[in-house]
Amino acid sequence: QVQLVESGGGLVQAGGSLRLSCVASGRISSINVMGWYRQTPGERRELVATISSVGSANYADSVKGRFTISMDNAKKTTYLQMNSLKPEDTAVYYCNARAYIWNSDYWGQGTQVTVSS
C-alpha cells in the first residue's frame, strides 16, 4: 500500500555531511509518521529520528545536535541531514513510514552510509 525509496547514502570522512532522502508512493495520504532507522551487522535496528505529519520530531540521543529530520508533508518525502558524521554512524539506514489507519509499518530497501576515520 505504501512504497518507500531511499537515496543519498555513500562514503564520507569523519566530520563530513550527507543528506538522505526518502520518497513515498502509493497510499501516501495514510502516512502519519516518517522516520529513519539504522542497523549494523549483528545488531538490532535502532531509531535515528522520526517526524510526524504535524512536524513533531524525535531524535536518538546519539544524533541530537548533529542530524536534522524534515518532511514535505504534501509529498510525504522525508530528509535526514547528517552533519559532523562519526565512524560509529556507519550503518544501513532505512526509511520508515507508519500508517495508523492500517496499523502498519512500511520500510524502504535501505541505503548504506559509511564514515571513515
N, C-alpha and C positions, 0 to 999 in steps of 0.2 A: 504493500500500500504506500510505503514511503521508501525512496531510494536515496542514498547519500553517496556523494563522490568527493573525496578529499584531493587536495593538491598542495604543493608548496614545500614538501619536505626536501631534505638534502643533507649535504655535509657542510659544516661550518666550524670555524675555530672558536675556542672558548672566548667569551666576551662578545661574540658576534650576535647577529639577529636573523630571524626567519619569520615569515608570515605564512601561516597555514590557512587554507580556505576550504569550506565545505558547502557544496550546493545540494539542496534537497529538491526532489521531484516526486511526482505522484500526488497523493492527498496532503499537500503541504499545509492546507488550512487547519488540519487536525493537530499540528505540532504545537505543543505548549512550551517545551524547553529544548534547547540545543546545548551541546557541550562537547568537551574534549576529554578523552581518557588516554592513558598511555600504558604500555606494557613492555617489559623486558623479558628475555628468555627465563623460564622457570619461576617467574613472579606473577602475582595476580594483577589484573588490570586495575589501575588506580585512577581516581578522579584528578583531573588537572583544573578544569574550570567549567562552569555552566552558566547559562544566561536564559532568563525567561522571556516570554513574548512581551512582557511589560518592562524589560530592561534590567531586571534584578540579577546581579552577577554574584557568583560564588567561586572562591579560589582555594586550592590546596595551599597550605601554609608554605610549602616548599617553593611556590612560584609567585607568591604575593609580592608586589612591587616590581616584578620583572616581566610578567605576562599580562596581557590585556585581551579579554574576550569581547567581541562585539557581534551584533547581528543586524542584518537587514531584514526586518520583520515581514515586510511585504513579500520579499523573495525567499524568505526562510534560508538565507545564506549566512553562515557564521564564519568569523575570522578569529584566529588566535595569533596575536602579535607577540613574539617571543624575543625579549631583549636580554642582554647580559647572560647569554647561554653558558651552561656549565657542562662538563663531561657527564655528570650524573643526570642530565636531561636527555641523554641518549636513550631512545626507545622507539617503538612503533606507536604512532599517535592515531587514535581512532575518533572519528566524529560520531556523535550520538544524537538521536532525536527521540523525544518522548511525547507520546500522544495519549493524554489521559482518557479520551473518549474510547479508545481501543484498548486501554491498559497495556500498551505495547511500547517496547524499546526497539529502535532501529539503529543499525550500525553500518558505517562505511567499511571499505576494504582495508583501510589503514595506510599510513604514509610514514616512511622511515625518516627519523631525524637522528643524525649522528653529529656529536660535538667532540672535536678533537682537542686534546690538551696541548 
